[in-house]
Amino acid sequence: MSNEVNPASLARTVSVLVTSALAEEDVIWVRQYLERRYEFRLLAAASREVPELPREGWYDIRHLLKVTSASENGELRVEVQAEGFAALSRVANRVSHLRSKDGLVDLRIGFDSAGHALAVLADTPEVRRALVQFYLVLEQPEQGSALPGSVQP
């Protein structure tokens, strides 16, 4: 028996190991991103030219956050509230980005210790259409996502 190492075989083995490690890192990153992402959809409102936002509010697809809106003096006040302890522990004192699917709305907002956040937008048909499908994505804690004067949970 020979103890010679086949360089081609060794190169393939190293390539497979490196590729596997990188893929595992990608999976971890995607899972962490999805845990920080909340998606909101208003399917019934999507068919209207100027969507009517539900007066009673609506939830993200995981039912962890509730959004309500109110229109006054040309402004659309969009309030987000954590629903329950699981949601509160995820969002309290954190900064988030409210982003519409079409890219029209991209706003940085902060949650307080009670899991409440507020965004004030222009009340236009374009903004209402943008809110038919949007996302809230929490910043990662190491990005300085705690609000000033707050303590991270």
Backbone as JSON Lines, residues from 0, in Angstrom:
{"i":0,"aa":"M","n":[0.83,-1.18,0.0],"ca":[0.0,0.0,0.0],"c":[0.87,1.25,0.0]}
{"i":1,"aa":"S","n":[0.4,2.21,-0.72],"ca":[1.14,3.45,-0.85],"c":[0.49,4.52,0.01]}
{"i":2,"aa":"N","n":[1.31,5.33,0.63],"ca":[0.81,6.43,1.45],"c":[0.78,7.73,0.67]}
{"i":3,"aa":"E","n":[0.84,7.64,-0.63],"ca":[0.83,8.83,-1.46],"c":[-0.57,9.44,-1.46]}
{"i":4,"aa":"V","n":[-0.59,10.75,-1.43],"ca":[-1.85,11.48,-1.48],"c":[-2.05,11.96,-2.91]}
{"i":5,"aa":"N","n":[-3.22,11.66,-3.42],"ca":[-3.56,12.11,-4.76],"c":[-3.94,13.59,-4.69]}
{"i":6,"aa":"P","n":[-3.15,14.49,-5.32],"ca":[-3.43,15.94,-5.22],"c":[-4.83,16.31,-5.73]}
{"i":7,"aa":"A","n":[-5.3,15.69,-6.78],"ca":[-6.62,16.0,-7.32],"c":[-7.71,15.62,-6.32]}
{"i":8,"aa":"S","n":[-7.56,14.47,-5.71],"ca":[-8.53,14.01,-4.72],"c":[-8.53,14.91,-3.49]}
{"i":9,"aa":"L","n":[-7.35,15.3,-3.07],"ca":[-7.23,16.2,-1.92],"c":[-7.87,17.55,-2.22]}
{"i":10,"aa":"A","n":[-7.65,18.06,-3.41],"ca":[-8.23,19.35,-3.81],"c":[-9.75,19.26,-3.83]}
{"i":11,"aa":"R","n":[-10.31,18.16,-4.33],"ca":[-11.78,17.99,-4.33],"c":[-12.31,17.93,-2.91]}
{"i":12,"aa":"T","n":[-11.62,17.22,-2.03],"ca":[-12.06,17.1,-0.64],"c":[-12.06,18.47,0.04]}
{"i":13,"aa":"V","n":[-11.0,19.22,-0.16],"ca":[-10.92,20.56,0.43],"c":[-12.03,21.46,-0.14]}
{"i":14,"aa":"S","n":[-12.26,21.36,-1.43],"ca":[-13.3,22.16,-2.08],"c":[-14.68,21.83,-1.52]}
{"i":15,"aa":"V","n":[-14.96,20.55,-1.33],"ca":[-16.25,20.12,-0.77],"c":[-16.4,20.63,0.66]}
{"i":16,"aa":"L","n":[-15.36,20.56,1.46],"ca":[-15.41,21.02,2.85],"c":[-15.65,22.53,2.92]}
{"i":17,"aa":"V","n":[-14.94,23.28,2.1],"ca":[-15.09,24.73,2.09],"c":[-16.49,25.11,1.61]}
{"i":18,"aa":"T","n":[-16.96,24.48,0.56],"ca":[-18.3,24.75,0.03],"c":[-19.37,24.43,1.07]}
{"i":19,"aa":"S","n":[-19.22,23.33,1.77],"ca":[-20.18,22.94,2.82],"c":[-20.19,23.95,3.95]}
{"i":20,"aa":"A","n":[-19.02,24.4,4.36],"ca":[-18.94,25.38,5.45],"c":[-19.59,26.7,5.03]}
{"i":21,"aa":"L","n":[-19.34,27.15,3.81],"ca":[-19.94,28.39,3.33],"c":[-21.46,28.26,3.22]}
{"i":22,"aa":"A","n":[-21.94,27.12,2.75],"ca":[-23.37,26.89,2.64],"c":[-24.03,26.91,4.02]}
{"i":23,"aa":"E","n":[-23.36,26.33,5.0],"ca":[-23.89,26.31,6.36],"c":[-23.98,27.73,6.92]}
{"i":24,"aa":"E","n":[-22.97,28.55,6.65],"ca":[-23.01,29.95,7.08],"c":[-24.16,30.7,6.41]}
{"i":25,"aa":"D","n":[-24.38,30.42,5.13],"ca":[-25.48,31.06,4.41],"c":[-26.82,30.68,5.03]}
{"i":26,"aa":"V","n":[-27.01,29.41,5.38],"ca":[-28.26,28.95,5.98],"c":[-28.47,29.64,7.32]}
{"i":27,"aa":"I","n":[-27.44,29.77,8.11],"ca":[-27.54,30.44,9.41],"c":[-27.94,31.9,9.21]}
{"i":28,"aa":"W","n":[-27.31,32.57,8.24],"ca":[-27.63,33.98,7.98],"c":[-29.08,34.14,7.55]}
{"i":29,"aa":"V","n":[-29.54,33.26,6.65],"ca":[-30.93,33.35,6.16],"c":[-31.91,33.13,7.3]}
{"i":30,"aa":"R","n":[-31.65,32.15,8.15],"ca":[-32.55,31.9,9.3],"c":[-32.61,33.12,10.21]}
{"i":31,"aa":"Q","n":[-31.45,33.71,10.51],"ca":[-31.43,34.88,11.37],"c":[-32.17,36.04,10.73]}
{"i":32,"aa":"Y","n":[-32.02,36.22,9.43],"ca":[-32.72,37.3,8.72],"c":[-34.23,37.07,8.79]}
{"i":33,"aa":"L","n":[-34.67,35.84,8.52],"ca":[-36.11,35.56,8.53],"c":[-36.72,35.74,9.91]}
{"i":34,"aa":"E","n":[-35.94,35.49,10.96],"ca":[-36.44,35.69,12.32],"c":[-36.62,37.18,12.62]}
{"i":35,"aa":"R","n":[-35.92,38.05,11.92],"ca":[-36.0,39.5,12.14],"c":[-36.96,40.17,11.17]}
{"i":36,"aa":"R","n":[-37.58,39.42,10.28],"ca":[-38.41,39.98,9.21],"c":[-39.89,39.66,9.46]}
{"i":37,"aa":"Y","n":[-40.72,40.68,9.36],"ca":[-42.16,40.55,9.54],"c":[-42.83,41.05,8.27]}
{"i":38,"aa":"E","n":[-43.68,40.23,7.68],"ca":[-44.32,40.57,6.41],"c":[-45.8,40.85,6.62]}
{"i":39,"aa":"F","n":[-46.27,41.93,6.0],"ca":[-47.67,42.35,6.06],"c":[-48.25,42.36,4.66]}
{"i":40,"aa":"R","n":[-49.44,41.77,4.5],"ca":[-50.12,41.73,3.19],"c":[-51.59,42.06,3.37]}
{"i":41,"aa":"L","n":[-52.09,42.88,2.45],"ca":[-53.51,43.21,2.42],"c":[-54.05,42.78,1.06]}
{"i":42,"aa":"L","n":[-54.39,41.52,0.93],"ca":[-54.82,41.0,-0.36],"c":[-56.12,41.61,-0.84]}
{"i":43,"aa":"A","n":[-57.08,41.81,0.04],"ca":[-58.37,42.37,-0.36],"c":[-58.22,43.8,-0.85]}
{"i":44,"aa":"A","n":[-57.32,44.55,-0.25],"ca":[-57.13,45.95,-0.64],"c":[-56.34,46.08,-1.93]}
{"i":45,"aa":"A","n":[-55.63,45.06,-2.33],"ca":[-54.75,45.14,-3.49],"c":[-55.49,45.37,-4.79]}
{"i":46,"aa":"S","n":[-56.75,44.98,-4.86],"ca":[-57.5,45.1,-6.1],"c":[-58.05,46.51,-6.34]}
{"i":47,"aa":"R","n":[-58.02,47.35,-5.35],"ca":[-58.55,48.71,-5.48],"c":[-57.48,49.67,-5.98]}
{"i":48,"aa":"E","n":[-57.93,50.69,-6.72],"ca":[-56.97,51.69,-7.22],"c":[-56.31,52.44,-6.07]}
{"i":49,"aa":"V","n":[-57.11,52.88,-5.1],"ca":[-56.59,53.5,-3.88],"c":[-57.03,52.61,-2.73]}
{"i":50,"aa":"P","n":[-56.14,51.78,-2.21],"ca":[-56.52,50.82,-1.17],"c":[-57.05,51.49,0.09]}
{"i":51,"aa":"E","n":[-58.09,50.91,0.63],"ca":[-58.65,51.34,1.9],"c":[-58.02,50.45,2.97]}
{"i":52,"aa":"L","n":[-57.29,51.06,3.87],"ca":[-56.61,50.29,4.91],"c":[-57.62,49.93,6.0]}
{"i":53,"aa":"P","n":[-57.57,48.71,6.52],"ca":[-58.57,48.26,7.52],"c":[-58.57,49.14,8.77]}
{"i":54,"aa":"R","n":[-59.74,49.59,9.18],"ca":[-59.85,50.44,10.37],"c":[-59.42,49.7,11.64]}
{"i":55,"aa":"E","n":[-59.73,48.42,11.68],"ca":[-59.41,47.64,12.88],"c":[-57.96,47.17,12.9]}
{"i":56,"aa":"G","n":[-57.23,47.43,11.84],"ca":[-55.82,47.04,11.77],"c":[-55.64,45.69,11.09]}
{"i":57,"aa":"W","n":[-54.38,45.29,10.94],"ca":[-54.06,44.0,10.34],"c":[-52.75,43.5,10.9]}
{"i":58,"aa":"Y","n":[-52.53,42.2,10.76],"ca":[-51.38,41.53,11.37],"c":[-50.36,41.09,10.32]}
{"i":59,"aa":"D","n":[-49.13,40.91,10.82],"ca":[-48.13,40.29,9.95],"c":[-48.52,38.82,9.76]}
{"i":60,"aa":"I","n":[-47.89,38.14,8.82],"ca":[-48.33,36.78,8.5],"c":[-48.1,35.79,9.64]}
{"i":61,"aa":"R","n":[-47.26,36.13,10.62],"ca":[-47.06,35.26,11.8],"c":[-47.92,35.67,12.98]}
{"i":62,"aa":"H","n":[-48.7,36.74,12.84],"ca":[-49.58,37.26,13.89],"c":[-48.82,37.65,15.16]}
{"i":63,"aa":"L","n":[-47.65,38.23,14.99],"ca":[-46.87,38.72,16.13],"c":[-46.97,40.23,16.28]}
{"i":64,"aa":"L","n":[-47.2,40.93,15.17],"ca":[-47.29,42.39,15.18],"c":[-48.61,42.82,14.55]}
{"i":65,"aa":"K","n":[-49.2,43.86,15.12],"ca":[-50.44,44.41,14.57],"c":[-50.18,45.84,14.12]}
{"i":66,"aa":"V","n":[-50.7,46.18,12.96],"ca":[-50.58,47.52,12.4],"c":[-51.95,48.18,12.37]}
{"i":67,"aa":"T","n":[-52.01,49.43,12.79],"ca":[-53.2,50.24,12.63],"c":[-52.78,51.53,11.94]}
{"i":68,"aa":"S","n":[-53.73,52.14,11.26],"ca":[-53.4,53.39,10.57],"c":[-54.53,54.39,10.77]}
{"i":69,"aa":"A","n":[-54.15,55.65,10.71],"ca":[-55.12,56.74,10.81],"c":[-54.65,57.87,9.91]}
{"i":70,"aa":"S","n":[-55.6,58.44,9.2],"ca":[-55.3,59.54,8.28],"c":[-55.79,60.84,8.88]}
{"i":71,"aa":"E","n":[-54.89,61.85,8.87],"ca":[-55.26,63.15,9.41],"c":[-54.36,64.22,8.82]}
{"i":72,"aa":"N","n":[-54.95,65.27,8.28],"ca":[-54.21,66.42,7.73],"c":[-53.16,66.03,6.7]}
{"i":73,"aa":"G","n":[-53.5,65.09,5.84],"ca":[-52.57,64.69,4.78],"c":[-51.47,63.75,5.23]}
{"i":74,"aa":"E","n":[-51.53,63.31,6.5],"ca":[-50.54,62.36,7.02],"c":[-51.2,61.03,7.31]}
{"i":75,"aa":"L","n":[-50.46,59.98,7.09],"ca":[-50.92,58.64,7.42],"c":[-50.05,58.15,8.58]}
{"i":76,"aa":"R","n":[-50.67,58.03,9.74],"ca":[-49.95,57.57,10.93],"c":[-50.1,56.05,10.99]}
{"i":77,"aa":"V","n":[-48.99,55.36,10.86],"ca":[-48.97,53.9,10.88],"c":[-48.34,53.46,12.2]}
{"i":78,"aa":"E","n":[-49.14,52.8,13.03],"ca":[-48.65,52.34,14.33],"c":[-48.5,50.83,14.31]}
{"i":79,"aa":"V","n":[-47.41,50.36,14.87],"ca":[-47.12,48.93,14.95],"c":[-47.03,48.56,16.43]}
{"i":80,"aa":"Q","n":[-47.71,47.48,16.81],"ca":[-47.72,47.05,18.2],"c":[-47.42,45.56,18.29]}
{"i":81,"aa":"A","n":[-46.48,45.2,19.17],"ca":[-46.19,43.79,19.44],"c":[-47.4,43.17,20.12]}
{"i":82,"aa":"E","n":[-47.76,41.96,19.71],"ca":[-48.9,41.26,20.28],"c":[-48.4,40.05,21.06]}
{"i":83,"aa":"G","n":[-48.35,40.17,22.36],"ca":[-47.94,39.06,23.21],"c":[-46.46,39.12,23.59]}
{"i":84,"aa":"F","n":[-46.11,38.27,24.54],"ca":[-44.76,38.28,25.1],"c":[-43.7,37.9,24.07]}
{"i":85,"aa":"A","n":[-44.0,36.9,23.24],"ca":[-43.01,36.46,22.24],"c":[-42.63,37.61,21.31]}
{"i":86,"aa":"A","n":[-43.62,38.35,20.85],"ca":[-43.36,39.48,19.96],"c":[-42.65,40.6,20.72]}
{"i":87,"aa":"L","n":[-43.12,40.89,21.92],"ca":[-42.52,41.97,22.71],"c":[-41.04,41.7,22.97]}
{"i":88,"aa":"S","n":[-40.71,40.47,23.32],"ca":[-39.31,40.15,23.61],"c":[-38.42,40.27,22.37]}
{"i":89,"aa":"R","n":[-39.02,40.18,21.2],"ca":[-38.24,40.31,19.96],"c":[-38.03,41.76,19.54]}
{"i":90,"aa":"V","n":[-39.03,42.63,19.78],"ca":[-38.97,43.97,19.21],"c":[-38.74,45.1,20.2]}
{"i":91,"aa":"A","n":[-38.95,44.88,21.48],"ca":[-38.83,45.96,22.46],"c":[-37.46,46.62,22.38]}
{"i":92,"aa":"N","n":[-37.47,47.94,22.33],"ca":[-36.25,48.75,22.3],"c":[-35.35,48.46,21.1]}
{"i":93,"aa":"R","n":[-35.95,48.03,20.01],"ca":[-35.17,47.72,18.8],"c":[-35.54,48.68,17.68]}
{"i":94,"aa":"V","n":[-34.63,48.81,16.75],"ca":[-34.86,49.64,15.56],"c":[-35.2,48.72,14.41]}
{"i":95,"aa":"S","n":[-36.11,49.18,13.57],"ca":[-36.59,48.4,12.45],"c":[-36.64,49.27,11.2]}
{"i":96,"aa":"H","n":[-36.68,48.62,10.05],"ca":[-36.88,49.31,8.79],"c":[-38.24,48.9,8.24]}
{"i":97,"aa":"L","n":[-39.08,49.86,7.96],"ca":[-40.37,49.62,7.32],"c":[-40.12,49.82,5.83]}
{"i":98,"aa":"R","n":[-40.27,48.74,5.05],"ca":[-39.98,48.79,3.62],"c":[-41.14,48.19,2.84]}
{"i":99,"aa":"S","n":[-41.61,48.95,1.86],"ca":[-42.66,48.4,1.0],"c":[-42.02,47.55,-0.08]}
{"i":100,"aa":"K","n":[-42.81,46.62,-0.59],"ca":[-42.31,45.7,-1.63],"c":[-41.85,46.46,-2.87]}
{"i":101,"aa":"D","n":[-42.56,47.55,-3.19],"ca":[-42.22,48.32,-4.39],"c":[-41.07,49.3,-4.16]}
{"i":102,"aa":"G","n":[-40.6,49.43,-2.92],"ca":[-39.46,50.31,-2.62],"c":[-39.84,51.76,-2.36]}
{"i":103,"aa":"L","n":[-41.1,52.13,-2.52],"ca":[-41.51,53.51,-2.31],"c":[-41.31,53.94,-0.85]}
{"i":104,"aa":"V","n":[-41.67,53.06,0.07],"ca":[-41.53,53.36,1.5],"c":[-40.3,52.62,2.02]}
{"i":105,"aa":"D","n":[-39.39,53.37,2.61],"ca":[-38.21,52.8,3.26],"c":[-37.85,53.73,4.41]}
{"i":106,"aa":"L","n":[-38.31,53.37,5.6],"ca":[-38.22,54.26,6.74],"c":[-37.68,53.5,7.95]}
{"i":107,"aa":"R","n":[-36.79,54.13,8.68],"ca":[-36.23,53.55,9.91],"c":[-37.11,54.0,11.07]}
{"i":108,"aa":"I","n":[-37.63,53.04,11.84],"ca":[-38.48,53.36,12.99],"c":[-38.01,52.58,14.2]}
{"i":109,"aa":"G","n":[-38.32,53.08,15.39],"ca":[-37.9,52.42,16.62],"c":[-39.08,51.95,17.45]}
{"i":110,"aa":"F","n":[-38.92,50.79,18.06],"ca":[-39.91,50.26,19.0],"c":[-39.52,50.72,20.4]}
{"i":111,"aa":"D","n":[-40.51,51.08,21.19],"ca":[-40.24,51.42,22.58],"c":[-40.27,50.17,23.46]}
{"i":112,"aa":"S","n":[-40.14,50.33,24.75],"ca":[-40.08,49.18,25.65],"c":[-41.41,48.43,25.74]}
{"i":113,"aa":"A","n":[-42.5,49.06,25.3],"ca":[-43.82,48.4,25.29],"c":[-44.11,47.75,23.94]}
{"i":114,"aa":"G","n":[-43.13,47.75,23.02],"ca":[-43.32,47.12,21.72],"c":[-44.16,47.94,20.77]}
{"i":115,"aa":"H","n":[-44.12,49.25,20.89],"ca":[-44.91,50.15,20.05],"c":[-43.97,50.98,19.18]}
{"i":116,"aa":"A","n":[-44.34,51.13,17.91],"ca":[-43.57,51.96,16.98],"c":[-44.54,52.78,16.14]}
{"i":117,"aa":"L","n":[-44.08,53.94,15.67],"ca":[-44.92,54.84,14.9],"c":[-44.16,55.33,13.69]}
{"i":118,"aa":"A","n":[-44.83,55.31,12.54],"ca":[-44.29,55.88,11.3],"c":[-45.32,56.89,10.8]}
{"i":119,"aa":"V","n":[-44.85,58.06,10.39],"ca":[-45.74,59.08,9.82],"c":[-45.35,59.23,8.36]}
{"i":120,"aa":"L","n":[-46.31,58.96,7.49],"ca":[-46.09,58.98,6.05],"c":[-47.06,59.96,5.4]}
{"i":121,"aa":"A","n":[-46.76,60.36,4.19],"ca":[-47.7,61.18,3.42],"c":[-48.89,60.3,3.04]}
{"i":122,"aa":"D","n":[-50.08,60.84,3.21],"ca":[-51.28,60.07,2.86],"c":[-51.59,60.3,1.38]}
{"i":123,"aa":"T","n":[-50.95,59.49,0.54],"ca":[-51.15,59.58,-0.91],"c":[-51.59,58.21,-1.42]}
{"i":124,"aa":"P","n":[-52.23,58.18,-2.58],"ca":[-52.6,56.87,-3.16],"c":[-51.38,55.96,-3.35]}
{"i":125,"aa":"E","n":[-50.24,56.54,-3.7],"ca":[-49.03,55.73,-3.91],"c":[-48.57,55.07,-2.61]}
{"i":126,"aa":"V","n":[-48.59,55.83,-1.51],"ca":[-48.19,55.27,-0.22],"c":[-49.18,54.21,0.23]}
{"i":127,"aa":"R","n":[-50.46,54.45,0.04],"ca":[-51.46,53.44,0.41],"c":[-51.27,52.15,-0.4]}
{"i":128,"aa":"R","n":[-50.97,52.3,-1.7],"ca":[-50.68,51.1,-2.51],"c":[-49.42,50.4,-2.01]}
{"i":129,"aa":"A","n":[-48.43,51.17,-1.6],"ca":[-47.18,50.59,-1.09],"c":[-47.43,49.78,0.18]}
{"i":130,"aa":"L","n":[-48.41,50.19,0.98],"ca":[-48.69,49.49,2.24],"c":[-49.53,48.23,2.05]}
{"i":131,"aa":"V","n":[-49.9,47.92,0.84],"ca":[-50.61,46.67,0.57],"c":[-49.7,45.49,0.88]}
{"i":132,"aa":"Q","n":[-48.41,45.64,0.62],"ca":[-47.44,44.61,1.0],"c":[-46.15,45.3,1.43]}
{"i":133,"aa":"F","n":[-45.81,45.12,2.72],"ca":[-44.57,45.71,3.22],"c":[-43.95,44.79,4.26]}
{"i":134,"aa":"Y","n":[-42.74,45.15,4.65],"ca":[-41.96,44.35,5.59],"c":[-41.42,45.25,6.69]}
{"i":135,"aa":"L","n":[-41.29,44.68,7.86],"ca":[-40.52,45.29,8.94],"c":[-39.33,44.37,9.15]}
{"i":136,"aa":"V","n":[-38.14,44.93,9.11],"ca":[-36.94,44.13,9.32],"c":[-36.18,44.75,10.48]}
{"i":137,"aa":"L","n":[-36.01,43.99,11.55],"ca":[-35.27,44.48,12.71],"c":[-33.79,44.52,12.39]}
{"i":138,"aa":"E","n":[-33.13,45.58,12.85],"ca":[-31.68,45.65,12.72],"c":[-31.07,44.66,13.69]}
{"i":139,"aa":"Q","n":[-29.9,44.16,13.33],"ca":[-29.2,43.25,14.24],"c":[-28.66,44.06,15.41]}
{"i":140,"aa":"P","n":[-28.65,43.48,16.62],"ca":[-28.19,44.22,17.8],"c":[-26.8,44.81,17.65]}
{"i":141,"aa":"E","n":[-25.89,44.12,17.0],"ca":[-24.52,44.64,16.88],"c":[-24.43,45.84,15.95]}
{"i":142,"aa":"Q","n":[-25.51,46.16,15.24],"ca":[-25.53,47.34,14.38],"c":[-25.96,48.57,15.16]}
{"i":143,"aa":"G","n":[-26.01,48.48,16.48],"ca":[-26.44,49.63,17.27],"c":[-27.93,49.86,17.18]}
{"i":144,"aa":"S","n":[-28.71,48.79,17.16],"ca":[-30.14,48.92,16.95],"c":[-30.92,49.26,18.21]}
{"i":145,"aa":"A","n":[-30.26,49.35,19.34],"ca":[-30.99,49.74,20.54],"c":[-31.29,51.23,20.46]}
{"i":146,"aa":"L","n":[-32.43,51.61,20.98],"ca":[-32.78,53.02,21.01],"c":[-31.92,53.73,22.05]}
{"i":147,"aa":"P","n":[-31.63,55.0,21.86],"ca":[-30.82,55.73,22.84],"c":[-31.44,55.65,24.22]}
{"i":148,"aa":"G","n":[-30.64,55.36,25.22],"ca":[-31.11,55.28,26.58],"c":[-31.83,53.99,26.94]}
{"i":149,"aa":"S","n":[-31.85,53.0,26.02],"ca":[-32.56,51.77,26.29],"c":[-31.59,50.66,26.67]}
{"i":150,"aa":"V","n":[-32.15,49.61,27.24],"ca":[-31.36,48.44,27.59],"c":[-31.83,47.3,26.73]}
{"i":151,"aa":"Q","n":[-30.88,46.6,26.11],"ca":[-31.25,45.45,25.26],"c":[-31.79,44.33,26.12]}
{"i":152,"aa":"P","n":[-32.86,43.66,25.64],"ca":[-33.42,42.53,26.39],"c":[-32.49,41.35,26.34]}
